[in-house]
Amino acid sequence: MTGDVAAYMDGLAAKAREAARAMASASTERKNAALTKAAALVRERAGEILEINAADLSAAKAKGQDAAFIDRMALDSERMESVVKALEDIAALPDPVGKSIAKWSRPNGLEIERVRTPIGVIAVIYESRPNVTVDAAAIAVKAGNAVILRGGSECIKTSKALFDCFHDALGVAGLPEGAAQFVETPDRAAVGALLSGLGGRIDLVIPRGGKSLVARVQEEARVPVLSHLDGVCHVYVDRDADPKKAVEIVVNSKMRRTGVCGAAETLLIDKAVAENIWPKIASALRKKGCELRGDEALRKIDPDVAPASEEDFHTEYLAPILSVAIVDGVVGAIEHIAQYSSSHTESIVTENEETAKRFLNEVDSAIVMHNASTQFADGGEFGLGAEIGIATGRLHARGPAGVEELTTYKNVVRGTGQVRP
C-alpha cells in the first residue's frame, strides 16, 4: 500500500472511531432527521444524479461490462424513487439501540438484562450498485454505527453524488460528519486497508458484489465478515402445485430481474408432473427470452432444451439462463438443494401443506419460501426498509441484514450490594 493511501485510510478510520462513540448515544430523533433530510436531498438532486449515472454507464459500456453489471449500475426515475423510499422507510423503523432483548432475575437478587447496542465502525465494500451507498449508510446510522463506504470504481461518481446527499443530511441533523465516510480513491489498496482492520478501528466488514470480491474479503479480512458468496437459488415445483401459480412463480423468480442475487438459477420439477407442467413453464420462459439447460430426464421430455452440465447446477448465472432438473418428489428436491445450493433462497410451489412444511423444515438456507417468488429475497420486501446485504452464513445474521442485524448486545447487571462468596 502506498504511503498516501495508507495515511488517507488511517484518517478515515480515526474519524469513524471518534464518530462511533458519539453515535452510540445519538437520539432516535437526530438519526431519523438525518435519514429524512437525506431522502429529501436525493429527490431534490435526482436530475443531477441521473446525469452523472448516465456518464458512468457510458464509460462502463465502453469498457465492455456485461449486461447484468450495467443493469445493477443503472438508475432511472423509478429506481431513484426507490432510493428515497428506502431512506424514508428506514427512518420509520423502530430504533433498535437500547432495546431489551431478554431480562431475568437470579436467586441472589441480581437483575440481568440484555440490551441492544451498536456494533461500532462498519466497512461496506461494494461494486456496481450505487443505491447501496445510501442503503448501507442509512442502516448503519439508524443502528447507531459509523460506516466507511468503498464503492466500485465503475460507478464511483454516481455513488459519490448519492453519498453527498447523505453526508449533507448528517450535518443538518447535528450528527458527526465522520458517521458516514466515502472512500474517494479508486486505488485497490484502500480495500486491503479496510480488510486489515486499520489498527483495530474497524469492527465489521460487509462485502456486496461478485464472487471474486467476496472471496477476497473472506480470505484476507482480519476482522469479522458478514457476507454471502453466490445466490444459487432454487424453485421446486411439487406434484401438488397449482399449475398457474407454478408458471407465474417460476417466471417471476427467474426473469423479473436476472441480475439480482435472489433470482432463481435452478428449477426442480417433481417427476410425477414433469410431462404435464413443463410445456407450460417452458413456453412462458421462452417467450421471455430465457435460455434453458436441462438434465437427461428433462431432455427426454423436451429435446430442444440444451444439456446441463454438472457445473451449471453450481452456477449463479445472473443472466436469462435457467438450469432445470427432474427430481423424485420433495425428498429429491431437498437432496438436490443440499448438494448444489449456496444457502441463499429456495422456494417450493405446492398446495400440500405437509409437503411444504417438510421442505421449509429440512432445507437449510437463509431464506425458505412457500408459494412465493425468490425475488422477494430482499430487505425492503421483508419490511426492513432496505438491506445491507444477504447473509448466508450461520452466525449472527441470516438472510436480509437490516437495522437490527447491525447491532450487538451487552449484559446489564443490576444489584443491591451483592458480593460473590
DOVO-787202 format. One record per residue (C-alpha): residue in one letter; x, y, z; residue number from 1. Coordinates in pm, 1 decimal, always signed. Layout:
BEGIN
("a",(X,Y,Z),NUM)
...
end
This chain:
BEGIN
("m",(+0.0,+0.0,+0.0),1)
("t",(+134.1,+343.3,-88.3),2)
("g",(+200.2,+585.4,+191.8),3)
("d",(-62.3,+829.2,+62.3),4)
("v",(-339.0,+568.6,+57.4),5)
("a",(-235.0,+434.0,+398.0),6)
("a",(-245.8,+779.7,+552.2),7)
("y",(-578.2,+858.2,+385.4),8)
("m",(-744.3,+538.0,+508.2),9)
("d",(-597.7,+579.3,+854.0),10)
("g",(-753.7,+924.7,+870.5),11)
("l",(-1096.0,+789.9,+770.9),12)
("a",(-1075.9,+518.7,+1034.6),13)
("a",(-977.6,+765.0,+1307.1),14)
("k",(-1275.2,+988.8,+1223.8),15)
("a",(-1507.2,+689.3,+1211.6),16)
("r",(-1397.3,+560.1,+1551.2),17)
("e",(-1449.4,+900.0,+1706.3),18)
("a",(-1790.7,+932.8,+1542.2),19)
("a",(-1892.8,+582.8,+1654.9),20)
("r",(-1859.1,+685.0,+2018.9),21)
("a",(-2094.3,+976.1,+1962.1),22)
("m",(-2335.6,+773.5,+1750.3),23)
("a",(-2378.1,+511.6,+2023.3),24)
("s",(-2575.3,+765.0,+2227.0),25)
("a",(-2728.8,+966.1,+1942.1),26)
("s",(-3100.7,+1022.4,+1982.9),27)
("t",(-3355.4,+849.8,+1764.6),28)
("e",(-3486.6,+1191.8,+1664.4),29)
("r",(-3149.8,+1306.5,+1526.7),30)
("k",(-3091.4,+983.3,+1338.5),31)
("n",(-3437.3,+993.4,+1183.2),32)
("a",(-3393.6,+1360.0,+1095.9),33)
("a",(-3074.2,+1275.6,+906.9),34)
("l",(-3243.4,+999.6,+707.4),35)
("t",(-3546.8,+1211.5,+626.0),36)
("k",(-3328.3,+1501.4,+512.2),37)
("a",(-3115.2,+1264.9,+301.9),38)
("a",(-3431.8,+1141.4,+127.9),39)
("a",(-3533.4,+1499.2,+51.4),40)
("l",(-3189.0,+1582.8,-88.4),41)
("v",(-3181.2,+1272.4,-311.6),42)
("r",(-3520.5,+1369.2,-453.2),43)
("e",(-3409.6,+1731.0,-497.1),44)
("r",(-3085.8,+1635.3,-675.4),45)
("a",(-3228.9,+1342.7,-874.6),46)
("g",(-3179.8,+1507.1,-1214.7),47)
("e",(-2814.8,+1581.1,-1148.7),48)
("i",(-2754.2,+1231.5,-1012.3),49)
("l",(-2913.4,+1069.8,-1317.2),50)
("e",(-2686.3,+1273.2,-1547.9),51)
("i",(-2381.6,+1154.4,-1354.8),52)
("n",(-2509.4,+796.7,-1367.6),53)
("a",(-2555.0,+819.4,-1746.3),54)
("a",(-2189.9,+915.8,-1780.3),55)
("d",(-2081.8,+626.7,-1555.8),56)
("l",(-2292.8,+387.5,-1763.4),57)
("s",(-2138.9,+508.3,-2090.9),58)
("a",(-1789.9,+456.2,-1953.0),59)
("a",(-1875.5,+108.5,-1824.5),60)
("k",(-2023.4,+6.2,-2160.3),61)
("a",(-1711.8,+131.6,-2335.0),62)
("k",(-1505.3,-94.9,-2108.6),63)
("g",(-1716.4,-392.2,-2215.4),64)
("q",(-1903.0,-458.2,-1889.6),65)
("d",(-2175.0,-721.7,-1933.2),66)
("a",(-2549.8,-654.7,-1933.9),67)
("a",(-2607.3,-776.5,-1576.8),68)
("f",(-2336.1,-544.0,-1446.2),69)
("i",(-2478.4,-249.3,-1640.3),70)
("d",(-2827.4,-322.6,-1507.3),71)
("r",(-2701.5,-316.9,-1149.7),72)
("m",(-2532.0,+18.0,-1212.4),73)
("a",(-2824.6,+182.9,-1384.4),74)
("l",(-3052.9,+436.9,-1219.7),75)
("d",(-3374.1,+581.3,-1359.8),76)
("s",(-3655.3,+785.9,-1209.0),77)
("e",(-3823.1,+475.4,-1066.5),78)
("r",(-3505.3,+345.9,-903.8),79)
("m",(-3427.2,+691.4,-769.2),80)
("e",(-3767.9,+698.1,-604.1),81)
("s",(-3690.4,+355.8,-455.2),82)
("v",(-3374.9,+503.9,-301.0),83)
("v",(-3582.7,+782.0,-147.8),84)
("k",(-3844.9,+538.8,-19.4),85)
("a",(-3579.7,+317.9,+138.9),86)
("l",(-3445.2,+614.2,+335.0),87)
("e",(-3793.7,+710.5,+449.1),88)
("d",(-3878.6,+351.2,+540.0),89)
("i",(-3562.0,+310.8,+746.8),90)
("a",(-3638.5,+636.0,+927.3),91)
("a",(-3982.4,+496.6,+1015.2),92)
("l",(-3840.9,+176.0,+1167.2),93)
("p",(-3812.5,+134.9,+1545.4),94)
("d",(-3471.1,+227.3,+1681.8),95)
("p",(-3302.8,-97.2,+1791.9),96)
("v",(-3044.9,+73.1,+2014.9),97)
("g",(-3132.7,+30.4,+2380.9),98)
("k",(-3398.1,-232.4,+2308.6),99)
("s",(-3425.0,-500.8,+2577.2),100)
("i",(-3376.3,-847.7,+2428.9),101)
("a",(-3414.9,-1050.8,+2746.5),102)
("k",(-3443.7,-993.3,+3119.0),103)
("w",(-3426.2,-1228.2,+3415.4),104)
("s",(-3359.3,-1241.3,+3789.8),105)
("r",(-3119.2,-1461.0,+3987.1),106)
("p",(-3190.8,-1616.2,+4329.4),107)
("n",(-2939.9,-1376.0,+4485.4),108)
("g",(-3144.2,-1078.3,+4368.9),109)
("l",(-2931.6,-976.6,+4070.0),110)
("e",(-3133.6,-839.4,+3776.7),111)
("i",(-2977.7,-920.5,+3438.0),112)
("e",(-3082.9,-764.0,+3109.7),113)
("r",(-2951.9,-793.9,+2755.7),114)
("v",(-2970.5,-463.9,+2569.2),115)
("r",(-2902.7,-394.5,+2201.4),116)
("t",(-2602.4,-171.9,+2127.5),117)
("p",(-2431.2,-58.5,+1804.5),118)
("i",(-2151.1,-271.2,+1660.7),119)
("g",(-1922.2,+30.8,+1614.9),120)
("v",(-1740.8,+101.9,+1287.5),121)
("i",(-1861.1,-88.4,+981.7),122)
("a",(-1682.9,-100.4,+646.6),123)
("v",(-1902.3,-174.7,+344.4),124)
("i",(-1719.9,-275.2,+25.9),125)
("y",(-1942.2,-297.9,-280.0),126)
("e",(-1923.9,-295.4,-656.4),127)
("s",(-2177.6,-182.3,-907.4),128)
("r",(-2493.9,-88.3,-718.8),129)
("p",(-2494.2,+284.9,-639.0),130)
("n",(-2807.7,+252.9,-423.6),131)
("v",(-2601.5,+50.9,-174.8),132)
("t",(-2432.4,+379.0,-84.9),133)
("v",(-2738.2,+525.6,+83.8),134)
("d",(-2894.4,+194.1,+190.4),135)
("a",(-2581.0,+95.4,+380.5),136)
("a",(-2525.1,+439.9,+526.5),137)
("a",(-2885.5,+468.2,+642.2),138)
("i",(-2899.8,+123.9,+802.8),139)
("a",(-2565.3,+169.7,+976.5),140)
("v",(-2651.7,+514.4,+1111.8),141)
("k",(-3001.9,+412.5,+1223.5),142)
("a",(-2836.8,+134.7,+1425.3),143)
("g",(-2601.0,+387.9,+1586.2),144)
("n",(-2286.8,+292.0,+1396.1),145)
("a",(-2029.4,+477.7,+1191.6),146)
("v",(-1977.6,+349.8,+837.3),147)
("i",(-1699.6,+367.6,+578.7),148)
("l",(-1821.3,+309.6,+222.3),149)
("r",(-1599.9,+185.1,-57.7),150)
("g",(-1790.3,+164.6,-386.4),151)
("g",(-1677.7,+18.6,-716.2),152)
("s",(-1465.4,+234.1,-944.5),153)
("e",(-1704.0,+196.3,-1240.6),154)
("c",(-1982.5,+373.0,-1053.3),155)
("i",(-1781.4,+586.1,-814.3),156)
("k",(-1915.7,+920.2,-940.3),157)
("t",(-2279.7,+816.6,-903.6),158)
("s",(-2213.2,+669.3,-560.6),159)
("k",(-2033.1,+985.7,-450.9),160)
("a",(-2324.3,+1203.8,-564.7),161)
("l",(-2564.9,+993.6,-358.8),162)
("f",(-2325.5,+993.6,-64.7),163)
("d",(-2303.7,+1373.0,-72.0),164)
("c",(-2679.9,+1386.5,-10.8),165)
("f",(-2641.9,+1165.0,+294.6),166)
("h",(-2335.3,+1344.3,+425.2),167)
("d",(-2500.2,+1685.2,+396.7),168)
("a",(-2801.9,+1550.0,+583.9),169)
("l",(-2584.6,+1438.4,+876.5),170)
("g",(-2471.1,+1795.4,+929.0),171)
("v",(-2823.9,+1933.4,+912.2),172)
("a",(-2933.4,+1682.3,+1178.9),173)
("g",(-2641.3,+1762.7,+1407.2),174)
("l",(-2472.1,+1423.4,+1379.1),175)
("p",(-2093.0,+1387.3,+1345.4),176)
("e",(-1973.4,+1405.9,+984.3),177)
("g",(-1746.5,+1107.8,+1048.6),178)
("a",(-2052.5,+886.6,+1098.9),179)
("a",(-2057.7,+819.0,+724.4),180)
("q",(-1749.5,+843.2,+504.1),181)
("f",(-1685.4,+760.9,+140.9),182)
("v",(-1355.6,+625.5,+8.8),183)
("e",(-1290.3,+852.0,-289.2),184)
("t",(-973.6,+686.6,-415.0),185)
("p",(-1020.7,+405.8,-671.4),186)
("d",(-687.4,+257.3,-559.0),187)
("r",(-748.0,-110.5,-473.9),188)
("a",(-507.0,-73.9,-184.0),189)
("a",(-790.5,+101.3,+0.0),190)
("v",(-977.8,-230.3,+14.3),191)
("g",(-675.0,-400.6,+164.2),192)
("a",(-654.9,-129.8,+426.9),193)
("l",(-1016.1,-184.4,+530.8),194)
("l",(-964.9,-561.0,+545.3),195)
("s",(-665.0,-513.6,+771.8),196)
("g",(-892.1,-359.7,+1034.2),197)
("l",(-689.3,-35.8,+1038.2),198)
("g",(-537.5,-88.8,+1377.3),199)
("g",(-848.8,-238.9,+1533.0),200)
("r",(-1071.8,+52.9,+1439.4),201)
("i",(-1293.3,-148.9,+1200.4),202)
("d",(-1537.4,-379.9,+1380.0),203)
("l",(-1715.9,-545.5,+1087.5),204)
("v",(-1668.0,-573.3,+710.1),205)
("i",(-1962.2,-629.4,+476.3),206)
("p",(-1888.7,-706.6,+109.1),207)
("r",(-2157.8,-670.0,-156.3),208)
("g",(-2055.4,-771.9,-503.6),209)
("g",(-1934.2,-1052.9,-722.8),210)
("k",(-1776.2,-1380.0,-624.7),211)
("s",(-1419.1,-1256.5,-659.7),212)
("l",(-1476.2,-957.4,-430.3),213)
("v",(-1649.5,-1159.2,-160.0),214)
("a",(-1389.6,-1436.2,-180.0),215)
("r",(-1109.7,-1181.5,-138.4),216)
("v",(-1279.3,-1027.4,+163.1),217)
("q",(-1336.0,-1363.9,+328.1),218)
("e",(-976.9,-1470.9,+263.5),219)
("e",(-798.0,-1150.3,+365.2),220)
("a",(-1012.9,-988.7,+633.7),221)
("r",(-863.9,-958.8,+980.6),222)
("v",(-1199.8,-854.6,+1124.3),223)
("p",(-1541.6,-1028.9,+1128.1),224)
("v",(-1721.5,-1050.5,+791.1),225)
("l",(-2094.8,-1057.7,+719.6),226)
("s",(-2144.7,-1182.1,+363.8),227)
("h",(-2260.0,-1435.7,+110.5),228)
("l",(-2089.1,-1572.9,-195.7),229)
("d",(-2330.7,-1693.2,-464.2),230)
("g",(-2706.3,-1674.4,-492.8),231)
("v",(-2768.7,-2019.2,-642.2),232)
("c",(-3143.0,-2008.2,-568.7),233)
("h",(-3389.7,-2287.8,-643.1),234)
("v",(-3760.3,-2316.6,-717.2),235)
("y",(-3914.4,-2661.8,-668.3),236)
("v",(-4246.2,-2738.4,-842.0),237)
("d",(-4413.4,-3016.9,-648.9),238)
("r",(-4665.7,-3276.1,-772.1),239)
("d",(-4936.7,-3088.8,-581.7),240)
("a",(-4852.4,-2748.3,-727.4),241)
("d",(-5119.6,-2526.8,-878.2),242)
("p",(-5004.8,-2507.8,-1245.0),243)
("k",(-5094.8,-2139.8,-1282.6),244)
("k",(-4906.3,-2045.8,-965.5),245)
("a",(-4613.2,-2258.8,-1074.6),246)
("v",(-4575.1,-2082.3,-1408.6),247)
("e",(-4608.9,-1734.9,-1257.7),248)
("i",(-4369.9,-1802.0,-969.2),249)
("v",(-4102.9,-1966.8,-1185.1),250)
("v",(-4109.4,-1692.2,-1449.7),251)
("n",(-4100.8,-1412.9,-1191.7),252)
("s",(-3828.0,-1582.7,-986.2),253)
("k",(-3603.6,-1609.9,-1292.2),254)
("m",(-3693.7,-1322.8,-1521.2),255)
("r",(-3817.3,-1024.6,-1315.3),256)
("r",(-3455.8,-914.1,-1271.1),257)
("t",(-3196.3,-1170.1,-1368.8),258)
("g",(-2900.4,-979.4,-1224.4),259)
("v",(-3003.5,-985.4,-857.4),260)
("c",(-2882.4,-1244.6,-606.7),261)
("g",(-3240.4,-1357.3,-536.1),262)
("a",(-3303.3,-1459.4,-896.2),263)
("a",(-3371.4,-1830.3,-939.4),264)
("e",(-3088.9,-2013.9,-1113.4),265)
("t",(-3222.7,-2371.2,-1093.4),266)
("l",(-3571.4,-2512.0,-1139.6),267)
("l",(-3658.0,-2851.1,-992.3),268)
("i",(-3971.3,-3036.4,-1105.4),269)
("d",(-4133.1,-3339.7,-946.6),270)
("k",(-4111.6,-3630.2,-1191.7),271)
("a",(-4477.1,-3710.9,-1118.9),272)
("v",(-4594.1,-3395.6,-1302.2),273)
("a",(-4298.6,-3302.7,-1522.1),274)
("e",(-4450.5,-3412.2,-1854.1),275)
("n",(-4770.5,-3217.0,-1791.8),276)
("i",(-4637.2,-2898.1,-1635.3),277)
("w",(-4305.7,-2849.1,-1816.2),278)
("p",(-4452.9,-2740.2,-2152.9),279)
("k",(-4646.3,-2458.8,-1981.0),280)
("i",(-4341.7,-2340.2,-1786.0),281)
("a",(-4108.7,-2375.0,-2084.1),282)
("s",(-4338.1,-2178.4,-2313.7),283)
("a",(-4362.7,-1889.8,-2066.9),284)
("l",(-3987.1,-1879.5,-2010.4),285)
("r",(-3904.0,-1895.4,-2380.0),286)
("k",(-4141.6,-1608.6,-2452.7),287)
("k",(-3934.5,-1403.4,-2205.2),288)
("g",(-3610.9,-1497.3,-2382.4),289)
("c",(-3478.2,-1740.1,-2122.7),290)
("e",(-3216.7,-1995.3,-2227.4),291)
("l",(-3295.7,-2340.3,-2085.7),292)
("r",(-3047.6,-2609.4,-1985.7),293)
("g",(-3177.1,-2942.8,-1859.0),294)
("d",(-3067.9,-3278.3,-1721.5),295)
("e",(-3115.9,-3601.6,-1916.0),296)
("a",(-3461.9,-3665.9,-1770.5),297)
("l",(-3589.4,-3327.1,-1884.4),298)
("r",(-3435.1,-3360.6,-2230.4),299)
("k",(-3629.0,-3682.0,-2282.9),300)
("i",(-3943.3,-3473.6,-2239.5),301)
("d",(-3813.7,-3173.5,-2434.4),302)
("p",(-3520.6,-3242.3,-2670.9),303)
("d",(-3499.7,-2871.4,-2759.3),304)
("v",(-3353.1,-2798.2,-2417.3),305)
("a",(-2973.1,-2770.0,-2416.3),306)
("p",(-2789.2,-3022.5,-2197.3),307)
("a",(-2697.7,-2900.0,-1848.9),308)
("s",(-2351.6,-2980.6,-1715.2),309)
("e",(-2262.4,-3051.7,-1355.0),310)
("e",(-2114.5,-2702.3,-1337.6),311)
("d",(-2444.4,-2547.1,-1448.4),312)
("f",(-2612.9,-2659.7,-1128.6),313)
("h",(-2343.5,-2481.1,-925.6),314)
("t",(-2366.3,-2160.0,-1129.5),315)
("e",(-2512.5,-1821.3,-1040.0),316)
("y",(-2583.4,-1700.6,-1393.2),317)
("l",(-2715.5,-1350.4,-1317.5),318)
("a",(-2847.2,-1375.1,-1673.1),319)
("p",(-3154.5,-1513.7,-1855.1),320)
("i",(-3033.3,-1873.5,-1825.8),321)
("l",(-3200.0,-2143.2,-1616.0),322)
("s",(-3085.3,-2492.5,-1522.4),323)
("v",(-3364.5,-2747.7,-1486.7),324)
("a",(-3366.9,-3092.4,-1324.8),325)
("i",(-3635.1,-3357.4,-1273.7),326)
("v",(-3635.3,-3487.8,-913.9),327)
("d",(-3810.0,-3764.6,-723.4),328)
("g",(-4056.8,-3565.4,-517.1),329)
("v",(-3980.1,-3335.2,-227.6),330)
("v",(-3711.3,-3571.8,-97.1),331)
("g",(-3527.6,-3548.1,-428.1),332)
("a",(-3562.5,-3168.4,-426.1),333)
("i",(-3423.7,-3141.9,-73.1),334)
("e",(-3129.5,-3367.3,-165.0),335)
("h",(-3053.8,-3166.9,-481.7),336)
("i",(-3062.2,-2838.2,-289.3),337)
("a",(-2835.1,-2979.3,-16.9),338)
("q",(-2580.0,-3071.4,-283.7),339)
("y",(-2588.0,-2760.7,-502.3),340)
("s",(-2735.7,-2470.4,-305.4),341)
("s",(-2535.2,-2171.3,-184.9),342)
("s",(-2773.6,-2143.6,+116.1),343)
("h",(-2934.7,-1825.3,-13.0),344)
("t",(-3304.7,-1870.0,-108.1),345)
("e",(-3519.1,-2170.2,-201.8),346)
("s",(-3892.3,-2184.6,-280.0),347)
("i",(-4145.8,-2468.1,-302.7),348)
("v",(-4462.9,-2442.1,-509.8),349)
("t",(-4728.5,-2676.6,-371.2),350)
("e",(-5081.4,-2684.6,-232.5),351)
("n",(-4987.1,-2966.7,+4.8),352)
("e",(-4922.2,-2813.0,+346.2),353)
("e",(-4742.2,-3120.5,+482.7),354)
("t",(-4505.4,-3127.2,+185.0),355)
("a",(-4443.1,-2755.4,+224.0),356)
("k",(-4375.5,-2799.7,+596.3),357)
("r",(-4119.4,-3069.7,+527.4),358)
("f",(-3943.4,-2854.9,+267.8),359)
("l",(-3934.8,-2549.3,+494.5),360)
("n",(-3805.9,-2753.6,+788.4),361)
("e",(-3541.4,-2958.3,+609.6),362)
("v",(-3394.3,-2709.8,+362.9),363)
("d",(-3115.9,-2527.7,+547.4),364)
("s",(-3089.5,-2199.4,+358.9),365)
("a",(-3106.1,-1845.3,+490.0),366)
("i",(-3447.7,-1794.6,+325.4),367)
("v",(-3703.7,-2066.8,+253.8),368)
("m",(-4035.2,-1987.9,+85.4),369)
("h",(-4369.6,-2148.2,+10.4),370)
("n",(-4568.3,-2040.2,-296.0),371)
("a",(-4368.5,-1719.6,-343.9),372)
("s",(-4111.0,-1585.4,-587.1),373)
("t",(-3746.8,-1594.8,-482.5),374)
("q",(-3727.8,-1230.5,-591.1),375)
("f",(-3883.1,-1142.1,-254.3),376)
("a",(-3541.0,-1216.7,-100.6),377)
("d",(-3489.8,-850.4,-27.2),378)
("g",(-3471.9,-639.4,+286.6),379)
("g",(-3729.0,-390.3,+164.5),380)
("e",(-3973.8,-670.6,+83.2),381)
("f",(-3913.5,-815.0,+431.4),382)
("g",(-4019.6,-485.5,+586.1),383)
("l",(-3665.1,-396.0,+692.2),384)
("g",(-3669.6,-68.7,+497.3),385)
("a",(-3367.9,-187.3,+298.7),386)
("e",(-3082.3,-427.5,+348.3),387)
("i",(-2710.7,-401.8,+387.9),388)
("g",(-2672.5,-746.7,+233.4),389)
("i",(-2796.9,-1104.4,+238.1),390)
("a",(-2614.4,-1317.6,+492.5),391)
("t",(-2586.1,-1687.3,+410.5),392)
("g",(-2361.6,-1794.8,+696.7),393)
("r",(-2482.8,-1938.1,+1024.4),394)
("l",(-2350.4,-1687.2,+1275.8),395)
("h",(-2502.0,-1356.7,+1387.8),396)
("a",(-2741.9,-1298.5,+1097.0),397)
("r",(-2905.6,-1493.4,+814.0),398)
("g",(-3099.3,-1359.6,+516.9),399)
("p",(-3157.6,-986.6,+463.4),400)
("a",(-2948.4,-793.2,+714.7),401)
("g",(-3119.0,-472.5,+822.3),402)
("v",(-3100.7,-230.7,+1110.7),403)
("e",(-3133.9,-486.3,+1389.6),404)
("e",(-2863.8,-709.3,+1238.5),405)
("l",(-2614.9,-420.0,+1269.6),406)
("t",(-2639.6,-425.8,+1647.0),407)
("t",(-2489.3,-649.1,+1909.3),408)
("y",(-2582.0,-653.5,+2278.1),409)
("k",(-2438.3,-600.9,+2621.8),410)
("n",(-2537.6,-757.9,+2951.9),411)
("v",(-2655.7,-505.4,+3207.5),412)
("v",(-2645.6,-639.7,+3565.6),413)
("r",(-2819.0,-451.6,+3848.8),414)
("g",(-2756.7,-539.7,+4208.6),415)
("t",(-2825.3,-415.1,+4557.3),416)
("g",(-2480.8,-474.6,+4704.1),417)
("q",(-2432.6,-845.8,+4627.3),418)
("v",(-2081.2,-992.5,+4652.8),419)
("r",(-1983.3,-1339.8,+4538.2),420)
("p",(-1899.8,-1586.8,+4815.1),421)
end
